[in-house]
């Protein structure tokens, strides 16, 4: 679309952009996605990525990827690389090179010196406890620090010595001089620089003072010419500080900050701290565990970029609460996979079937998808030894049963009508084998004189391939696992969130590459694991999502 064409799904940010472009306030838009490289991105970040990069794409603008690397103790190259991989995988490409807040450290220092020279910043050596005491409360104004009126020359000297490493970590900070009586706590002389000796992933040990996020972010936006600085709603009270900094330094660009509600996805958590806790305490196998709400975890589970983008579109952008059931995300994934995933047969809980009247081996061509012929076809073999799902047989069938029972008939998918003649049991009374017969006249046509309603899938045992099948489910048993103040979110981990079984699959999937998606007929959508699956060797499938939503109904 061109810059003035309305989006099919409008929201208040799109309306603002269209007004700005229509009025000539901006001739084009520039957005940015500014994560901190201190963890893997999660589904909430996916919403922000789709918003920022999507707006730039829809309005023929640009979107920067900028890392907020101002907290060196928690940041790593691993996280930074994973973020770049996630953005690309979701289908977006940033403008030019990756930006880093550390690219602007020299400029940020110079702007801080400018604020000091203007009498708008001062060095404070109150202890953290004293600073909290002087800051006041939501009901009581703060008090001026005894250091608030230091002479400019003294502040310049102390700040230079902070940079030179003369003082211990935490010994003093540089604070903006705004208003200790402001009802907005963010304006009560916030710290804009602190002393911290930590090795930085980009600048090494060059700096021992680091700028604070609120100070860094607005200046980075301005230096990059951002027109619409979009962030989540918790930063709404920070916007006056964003504007104050830019109003009081010599910089030609003054972006405008806009806030939208963050995504709260039920049956999961999106706190980086808690996600890291899950990883460190080995409650999951890593950041890309398919049960994790991280983008890398969703990718490994088999979610599609298109499905995630559709989910972001469906949940919308607003300032109201964005509390969304996980079923909405799963529904978007199902719908995307419906016409994308080839359909094959697999057996998770096998029951042996012996065909007593088989007449040699047979193969029959079958389409991978009944409605998508371009997905091609494969040969489905039939033999005297079959595997079916144990759940598809019942000695004493419940009312409405349409699957196999003693003396009953069903249609084998892509094959014959089969009748069960005998059930063989082990010493415990468990059915371990069925003796069945087929109607040879029913291959590709209905039987004469009777109606067969049920259809089940099967595999020819001599042709079936063993596969490790990982049945993933929701990681938590409650919608808001971190909503109970009396219990830890860890108390609500679903003990059945992962079940690993030895199953069997069609030979047609033998050479499938990692991250190949399938629908296992009647079982769900699955993907070959991107880490452990070995084409032609060890086959590993992850369940992406079931065919229907069983949680909402439950």
Number of C-alpha atoms within 10 A of each C-alpha: 10 10 19 15 10 14 14 6 10 12 12 13 18 18 13 13 21 20 14 17 17 13 10 10 11 14 11 16 22 24 27 28 23 23 20 24 24 22 21 25 27 23 24 20 21 22 20 23 26 23 23 23 25 19 22 22 19 17 22 15 18 22 23 23 24 24 20 22 27 22 18 21 14 14 19 17 12 12 17 20 12 17 24 16 13 22 22 13 16 19 14 16 16 20 17 10 9 11 19 19 21 22 15 15 19 11 14 21 18 13 19 26 21 17 21 24 16 12 17 20 27 30 27 22 16 17 13 13 9 11 16 12 12 18 21 16 12 11 7 11 18 22 15 17 16 11 13 18 15 15 13 19 11 13 23 20 11 20 24 14 12 25 18 13 16 11 15 12 16 15 15 21 26 26 22 26 21 17 18 21 17 15 15 15 19 18 20 24 25 22 23 20 25 21 21 20 18 18 16 20 15 14 12 11 11 13 19 21 24 24 24 16 17 18 21 23 18 23 25 23 26 18 15 16 17 23 22 20 20 21 19 15 17 11 16 15 14 16 16 14 22 22 16 15 22 20 13 13 17 11 12 11 16 20 22 16 20 18 19 22 17 21 22 18 21 18 22 25 24 20 12 15 11 14 22 16 14 17 17 13 10 10 14 18 14 17 22 20 19 29 23 26 24 26 29 24 21 21 24 24 29 27 28 23 21 16 20 24 21 17 20 22 15 13 15 16 24 15 13 10 13 16 13 15 15 17 17 16 21 21 18 20 24 24 13 18 23 16 15 16 21 22 23 22 24 28 25 23 15 21 19 19 23 19 21 13 13 17 10 8 10 14 14 13 11 17 19 21 19 13 10 13 10 9 16 12 16 17 15 23 21 23 18 19 17 20 24 24 17 17 12 18 21 14 11 9 13 8 6 6 14 18 19 23 21 18 12 15 24 21 24 18 18 20 23 21 24 22 21 21 16 15 17 12 12 9 6 6 8 10 17 14 18 24 18 22 21 21 15 14 12 15 16 12 10 14 16 8 5 7 10 15 11 17 19 19 21 28 29 24 21 13 18 22 21 19 22 20 25 24 20 20 20 20 24 22 18 16 16 16 20 20 12 9 7 7 11 12 18 15 11 17 18 15 12 13 15 18 11 13 13 14 20 25 26 24 21 17 18 18 12 16 17 19 21 16 26 25 27 24 18 15 17 17 27 27 29 28 25 18 11 13 21 17 15 13 12 14 25 23 29 25 25 31 25 20 18 15 14 9 11 9 6 5
